[in-house]
Amino acid sequence: MLRFGEILIQAGLIDKVQLDSALAHQEGTGQRIGESLLTLGVIEEDVLIEQLAKQLRVRFLGKESLARLKIPAEALEAVPHKMAEEHLLLPLAIDRSTSAISVLTCEPQNSLAIEELRIVSGLQKVFVYLAAKARLEELIARHYAGEGASEVEVDIDVEAPAPQVGDPSLLTPIEPQVGDPSLLTPVESAEGSLLSEAGLIELLDVLIGLVETPRTHFQGHSARVCGLARSLVDMLGRSADERGQVQIAGYLHDLGKPGGVHLTLPGIAGSREQRRLALRDHAVTAKLLENVQLPPAVEEILTHLYECYDGSGLPSKQRGDSIPLGSRIIALVDAYEDLISNPANPIGGLVGPDDAVRRLADLGGKLFDPRLVALLGQAIDAQAAETGLPTPNPVVLVADPDRSATAVLELKLAKQGFRIRVVSDSSSALEILESQPVAALITEMHLGPGSGFDLLEHIRSEGRPVPVFMTSSDTSPESVNRALVAGVVDFFSKPFVPDVVIAKIQMELKRPSQPVKPAISVASVAPEGTVSADMQAAGTDPGLMPSTPKGTMAGVVSTDAKFLSGSLEDRRALSLIKAISGRRMTGLLSLRHGDSKGTIYFEQGHVFQATAGDIQDEEAFLELSAWYGCLYKFEPDQTRKTRYIKTHTGKLIRIASMALESG
């Protein structure tokens, strides 16, 4: 791949002497090559940014547009000044109805900064515009100093903002918004309009995932085939090119095939009808995509998926190593996935991973490459180790009548190696819970004909250690406390951040199994200044109610209630701190751990002050974050305008997390 300086030379924008001068300047200053070129004055800022935007496949703003920016106060308030300076992110516009924020940055590939922006702003979609670093620093200082207003306002359209890196819309050139010709210079597609292999794989993950979402038992199927196939390729020590080819073929292997029958080598070998369908459709995927100009190696893999190792397969009866390696790998992994996920597989029922591997081993040398079969179990273990989950491909049941609310979550769960079952009502959810092992349940509070609480009660009545996560747009204190008291692991308000939900599921599944405890009925919220019967019985002071909701308050928002309280029975205080910060809540969090007490003041999710005994500020925050199983009380709207903690909250949380992991 050409370096950026070489690309500029090829485009005739600089010469070799100028590049050498910039490289020497870069070595002496530590600047990036683009900054050095601008400092030396060998290229115009807009020209440089336009070329860099082409390489990163994002939109950009030129000097003229930047000079005319007028940023709404609401957007500036969504990103604290300190964070804007630390990560060089200038918010341009927000749209809370679509949970979107557009920002100006000089590092659109900085995923950590983008993720922190999601947490701090409480918005799911982050779209980036590119600008030069020096220009960005100047704009941040000017706009946060209140000097950013101008006579002409440049509108940022967050309904159709700049795509994120890896977004499928990056396939096409970006045109200026209709009615907004002054906003953007269009980014022309690169010559040849070729998408990188990594970008194509990312695109296929999204598109094929959407195609498979409505298919019961096949949600995320191709992503799991792709992941396990990749593990086998890596174990064989093959090249990165071969791995990419196998991944692409893994995503495409079922495209265009009959929906009612899942064709695999065991099925074709045992059924004349499936053999007929395989002979008819073996080349359909390649034909569908013939205008896409797939790599020839990918077309070859797809064409020979139904070849058997002993030469009895289709279409050309190839045998042994003459069959493309990618075809042999995907055929094996596809058959494995069929046995553990598809009830209509050739043996007529689901089996566990170990049983599936044994059955496929019996077919080694006949249908499958025996060397690959011997590696399959190791590849499954390697994939499980990579995800850190106790079992390979655990099933997550998602019960929600609104598929639009969970679509991204389903795709990302599949990419992480989970098998997904999606239903829209409680009756269907109960059928799945009774028919197959489920590792975790994500349920909307309000289902039909029953509720999410009915599913939880069913699981608990059977004594099954299935962690339940509840979602809802109803974030009243009564509803949230009811969910936590009933025994849900966590509560997420809609719209939620899928990555956060997945992280919580992974964390919960990694925990050692605990005996299921019956839910304890307690008052959800007591009026300020009163002592509940539970408190009197426990002999504790009214400052912290000894209610026993299990989990954190993720998703709770500030309300008119006097306070929310409870016990973090098997959680660290850091989980609650993250929830309060992520929801941009304002108030006082009081914690009690044995005889020790502490407080943290939040202002719109930012930590302003903290005390733990005689300890103050950052040190106190880190001390309190590590407390486990403590009592809590959160009083909304209790504010402290003076900010003694200068470290950015996102950074504090990361430090606390790393301290807990290392400890």
N, C-alpha and C positions, 0 to 999 in steps of 0.2 A: 504494500500500500504506500502511495506517495505521501511524503510529509507535506505539511501545509505550505512551507516555504517553496517547495518544488512545484506544488500546484499553482502558486502565484506566478512562478517563472513560466510555466507552461501556458498560463493565461496571458502572458505578456504584460503583466502588471508591475513586475520588478525584474531586475537582472541578477546574474550570479554575484556580481560585485556587491550589490546592495544587500543581497541575502547574507553574504559572508560578513558584511559589516554589522548586520543585525544580529547574527549569531555571536559575534565577538562581544557586542553590547550585551546580549542576553547572558553570556557567561560571566560578565563582570557585574551585572546588576541583579541577576536572578529573575528578571522579568520573563514573561512568556514571549514567544517570537513575535506575535502580533503587536504586543505592547512596545517591543523594541523597534519594530518597523514604524510605528506611529511616532515614537519619541524621536527617531532619526529623521522623520519627515519625508520618507521615501514613498509613502502611499497615503492616499486620502482615507480618512476614517470611514466614510460611508462605503467606499470601495472595499476596504478590508472587511468590514462587518458583513457586507453582502456576500463576499466569498466564503467567509466562515459560516454564515447561516446556511449556505448551500451544502457545506460539508456536514453540518449538524442537523440539517433538514428541519429548521425551525424558522419562524418569522423573525424579522428584525425591524427596528425603528431607526431611521436616519436622523441626522442632526436637526434638520428642519422640523420634523415631527416631534422630536424630543424637546425642542425649544418652545413648542406650542402646547405642551402637555398641561392639562389642568386636572389634577387627580382629586376625586371626591374625598372628603374628610373621612367618610366611612371606610374607604379602602385603606387610608393611612392608619386608622385606628386598629385595623385588623392585624397589622404587623408592627410590633413594637420597634421604636427607633433603634434600640440597641441590637435587636435581631437583624434589622435591615443593614446596619453597618457591619455586623459580624459576618453575615453571609452574602452581603452585596445583593440584596433582593429589594426592589422597589415595587410595591403594589400599585397596580394601574387601575383596576376596577374589580368589583365583586358583584355577584348575583346570588343572593342567598336562596332564591327560588330554585336554582339549579345546582346549588352548593358549589359554585365555581369562583375561582379567583385567578386573575391574570397578573403576572409579575414581569418586571424587567430584570434581567440578570446577565452577567458576563460568563456564567458557568451553568448552562442549561443541563449539563450532564451530572451535576452535583446532586445525586439522589438523596443523600442524607439531609441536605438543606431543604430540599423539596418536601421530604417526609416531615421534617420538623415544622415546616410552614403549614402542612395539613393539620398537624396536631394543634398548633398555636391558634390558627385561624378558625378551626372547626369546620373547614370546608374540604370537600372530598376531591374536587377536580382542580388541579393546578396547571395552568397553561403559561408558557414562557415566551417572552420576546427577548431578542438578543441586543445588547449594546456594548460599547467599549467600556473597559473597566474605569478609566479615568473619568469618562463622561458620566458613568453610573454613580461614582462616588460624589461627583459634583451635584448630581440631581438629588441624591439622598439627603445631602446636607441642606440643599436649598428647600426641598419640599417639607422636610421635617422641621425646618426652622420657620415654616409658615410663609415662605416667600415664593411658593410655587404657582400662585394664581397668575393667570395670563388672560389677555383679552380674548384669545381664541382658544376654545376647548377642543381637544382631540378626543373623540369617543373611542373607547375600547369596547368592542363587542364581545361580551363573555358568553353569548349564546353560541357563537362560532369562533372561539378564540384560537390562538396559535396552538397547534398540536403539541402534545407532549412527545419527548423523545421515545420512539418505539410505537407511537400511535399509528394505527393502520392508515389514517388519512395522509400520512407522509408519502404514500405511494404517488400521489398526484401533485402537480404544481399548485402552489397556494396563490389564489387570486385575491385582489383587494376586495373589501366588503362593498356591496352595492350601496351607492349613495355616500360612500366614504373614500373617495379617490385619493385624498391627501394623507390618509393614515399610513398606508404601507406601500413599499416597493415590492412588486411581486417577486417571489422566489422561483426562478425558472428551474425545471427539473434538470438534473445532471445529464450530461450527454450520454445517450444510450438509455436513459431512464431506468438504469438498473438498480434494483433494491439489494442491499447487502444480504448475505446469507442469514446473518443473525436477525436482521429486520424481517426477512421472509418467514423465518421460523416463528418469530413473535407474532406476526400477522396471522399465520396459520393457526397458532394456538388459540387466538381469539375467534377467528372465523369458523374453524371446525368445531370449537367448543359451543358456539351459538347454534350450529347445525345439529349437534348432538343433544343439546339441552332438552328438547321435547321428547327424546327417545328414552323411555323407561329402561333401566338397566344399562344404558349406554351413555349416560351423562359423564363426560370426561374420559370416555374409553380411549380415544386416540391419543390424548395427552399422556395417559398411563402407559400405553403401548410405546409411545415415543420415549418416555422417561426410562423404562426398563430396557428398551433396545439400546439407548445411549449407554447405559451401564455395561451392557455386554460388549459394545464396541470398545469402550474404555478398557475393560478387562483384557481384551484381545490386543491392546496396544496399537490400535489402528490410528491412522492420521486424522487430523481435525477435519479435513475435507470429507473423508469417508463418514465420520460421525455426523457431519451436517447433512450429507446425502441421505443417511439412514433416518435422521430425524424428520426431514422433509417428507420422505416416503411414509414414515410412520403416521404423520398427520393425515396424509392423503389416501391411505390404503383402502378405506371404505367408501370414499367419495364416488357417488354414482352407482353404487351397488344396490341390489334390491333391499328395501327396508324391512321386509318381513322375515328375511333369513340372513343370519350372520355366517358368511362363508369362511370356514377354517379347514385346514387339511384333514383333521379327524372327521369332520362332517362330510367333506367331499369323498373321502375314502369309504365311508359307510353308507352313502345315500346316492342313488342314481340321479335323483332330481337335483341335488346340490351339485353333483358333477356336471350336469347339463347346464346349470346356471353359471358355474365357474367357467366352463368352456365358452359360454356366450358372453360373459361380462369380464373376462380376465384383463382385457385391454381398455375397458370403458373409461377408467380414470385418466389414463394417458391421452385418450382421444378427446376427452372433455377439456383437457388443458393443453392441447397441441399448439394453440396460439400463444400460450404463456411462455413458451420456450424454456421448459424445465431443463435442468442439467441432464444430459443423456444418461448418466449413471442412475439418476432417480427414475427416469422412464423405464430403464432396464429392470430395476428392482421391482417396480409396480407390475410390470408385465409378467414376471416369473414368480409371483407370490405363491402360486399353487403348484409349483414343481415339488415332487417328493424326492427324498434323498436316494431312494432305491430306483428312481427312473420311471415310476408309475404315474407321475403327476401331469399337470397341464401347464402350458399348451404344447410344449415341444419335448416332453419326456426327458428333460435334462436330468443328470444324476450327479450325486456327490458334489465335489468342489467346483464342477462346471456351473452349478447354480450360483448366481450372484450372492455374495456373502450377505448383503443387505436383505435379500429375499429370504434367505434361510433364517436370519435373525428375526425379522418381523413375523414370519409365519409361525415361529415357535412362541414368541411373546404374545401374539394375537390369540393363539390357541390357549395359552395359559390364562389370559384375561377372560376368555370365553368361559372357561371352567369355573372360575371363582366369582364371576359377575352375572352371567347370563343363564337364567333358569332353563331356557330352551336349548341349551347346548347338547351335543351329541349323546351325553350320558343321562340327560333328562333331569338334571338337578345341580345345585351349587355344591362345590366342595371347598375345603380349606386350602390354603397355599401349599402346605406340605403334601397333601393328597394329590393336588393338581400336578406338582412336580413329579411325584412317583408315577402317575398315569402317563405323563409325557415321556418319562424315561423308558417306559415299556415300549414306546414307539420310536425310540432312538435307533437309527440305522435303517428304518423303514420309511417313516414320514419325515423325520427330523435328523439334522446333523447331530450325531451322538456326542461330539465334542462340545457343541453349544448346550445340549441338554445337561451335560455334566457341569457346566458353568452356571446354569440357570439359577439354582438355589443360592449360589454365592452372589449373583447379581441382585437377587431379591433382598438378601441380607445387606448388601452394600447400599442399596437404595433406601432401605429402612434406616440404616445407620446415618445416611446423609440427612434424612428428615428428622432423625432423633426420636421417631415414634416407636413405641414398644412392639407394634405389629405392622406388617406391610399392608399398605392400602386399606386402612380402616374405613368403615362406612360412616358417613355423616348424613343424617336425615334432616332435611330442611323442610319445614312445614310452614307455608306462607301463601295466602291466596293471591298476593301481588308479586308476580314473577319479575316485574321490572325492578322491584326493590332488592331482589336477591340474585339477579343475573350475573353481575360482576363477581359476587361472592362465590357463586357456583363455579365459574371459570377458574378463579384463583385457587379454590379448594382442589379442583381436579389437577391443576398444575403442580400442586404440592404433593400429589400422590394419593389423595383421598378418593374413595369411591362415593359418589353422590347419589342420594335418592331424594327427589323433590316431589312434594305433594302439596295440594292446595286446601285440604280439609283434614279434620281430626280423624275421621273414619279411615281414610287411606293411610294416615300416619300410624294408626293402631295396627292395621294389617301388616305393615312393614315391621313394626316393633315386635310383632308376634311371630313373624315368619323368618327373620334372619337376624344375626347379631349386629347391633348398631353401637358404634363407638361413642357417638355424641349426637345430641338433638339440638337443633336451632329452631325454635318455634315462635311464631307470632303470638302475642298474647290473645288476640281476638281471632279465633278460627271459627269454623262452622262444621258440623252442628255443635261440637263441643269447643272448649277453649284450650289454650296452651296449658292452663292449670290442670285440666282434665288429663292431658298427656303426662304431665309431671306426676300426678297422683297415681296413674296407672303404673308408671315405672317404679315409683316408690313402693306401691302395694305389693309388687312382685319381688321387691328386694334387689333390683338390678342396679349395679353401680354405673349407670349411664349418666354422664354429666349433661345437664340441660341448660341451655342459654336462651334467654327470652328477649324478643325484640318488640318494639311498639313505638308508635308516635305519641302514645299516651304516657307522658313522663310526670304525671302528678305524683307527689310524695306517697299518697296512699297506694297507688298502683305499683310503684317501684318497691316500696317496703313490703307489700304483699308478696311480690315475686321473690325478693330476697329471703323473707321469712319462710316462704314455702319451700325453699331449698334450691333455687336456681343458682348456678355458679356465678353468672354475671347477667346484667341487664344492659341492653344497648338501645339507645333511642334512635329512631329513624330520622333522617338518613344516617346510617352508620358507616364507618370506614372499614371495608372488607379486610384489609391487612391486619387491623387491630383484632377483629373477631377471630381470624385464623391464628394469630399469635396466641390468643387466649385459649383456643381449643388445643393447640399443640402443647402449651404449657400444662393444661389440665390432664391431657392424655399421658404426659410424661410422669405425672405424680404416681406414687405407689397407691394401689387400690385401697380405699378406705371403706369400712362398713357403712352401709346406708343408714343415716339417722332420720328419725321421723321429724317432720317439720314441727316447730313450736309456734303456737299461736300467741302473738303479743300485740299490744297496741302499736299501731304504725307511727303515729306522731302524737306526742303529748303537748298540751298547751304550755307555753313558757311559764316557768315558775311553779309548775305543779309536780307532784311526785306520784308516779303510777303505782299500781298494786305490785307490779313486778319489781319496781325499784325498792319499795318498802320491804318486800319479802327478801330481797337480796342484801338489804342493808347497805346499799351504796348511795353516794350523794347524787342529787338531781342533776349534776353537771354532765353526767354521762349515763344514758339509759342502758341497762343491761339486756336489751332485746338481742335476739340471736339470729339476725339475717345472715345467711351464708353467702359470702361473696363481696363484691365491691359495689360502689355506687356509679359505675360507668353508665353514662347516659342521663343522670339526674341533672335537671336544670334548676336555676334559682326560682323560687316560687314565693307565694305570700305566706307559706307556712313559717312558724316561728323557728323551728329547727328540725333537723333530721339526725337520728342517732341510731346506734346499734353496736354490734360486736363484730370485729373482723376475726371470726373464730379460727380460721385456718388461712389467713392471708397476712401479708406484710402491709404496713401502712403505705408503702410506696404505691401499691395498686390503687388505693383510694386517692392518693395525691395525683396520680396520673389521670384518674377520672375527672377530678375537679379541675385540673389544669386543661385537659382536653375539651371540657365543656365551657371553658372561659367563665367560670363561676367567681363571684365575689363574696367573701365572707371569712369567718373565723372557724378554723378546724381545731378542735380541742381533742387531745389524745391522752389516754391513761393506760399505763402498763404497770400493773402491780401498784406500788406506792409512787411511781414516777409519773409526772404530768408534763405535757408540752403543748405548745400552740403554734399554728402556722396561719398567717394572714395572706389571703389571696385577693388580688385585684384583677378582675377580668382574666382569671386563670394564671396570672403571674404571681410568683411568690415574692412578697414585699418584706415580711419579717418572720422570724422563727425563734422560739425559745424552748429549751429543754433543761429544766432546772436552772443552773447557773450558766449554761452554754447559750450562746446567742448566734443568730444569723446563719451563715452557710454551714458552720460546724453543727449547729443545732438541727438544721434541716436534714443533714446526712444521718445524724443520730436517730431522729424520729422516723426517717424513711425505713430504717431497719427493724423497727418494732414489729413484733409478730403477735397476732391474736389479741390486739389491744381493743379497748372500748373507744368509741369515737362519738363526737357530736359536732355537727356542722351548722353554724348559724349564718344564714344568708344575710348579705348587706351589712355585716359588721366590717367596717373598713379602717384601714390605717394608711393615710395618704403618703406618709414618709416611707420611702423604700430604702431599707438598710442593706438588703441583699442585692449586690450589684451584678452577681453572676446571672446570666440568662437562664430562665427556668428550664428550657429544653436541655441546656448543657448540664444543669444541676441534676436533672432526672437521669441523664445518661451516666453521669459520674456515680450517682447512687446505685443505678442498675449494675454497673461494672463492679462496684465495691461489693455488692451482694453476691454476684457471680464468682468473684475471686475469693470471697470469704467462705 
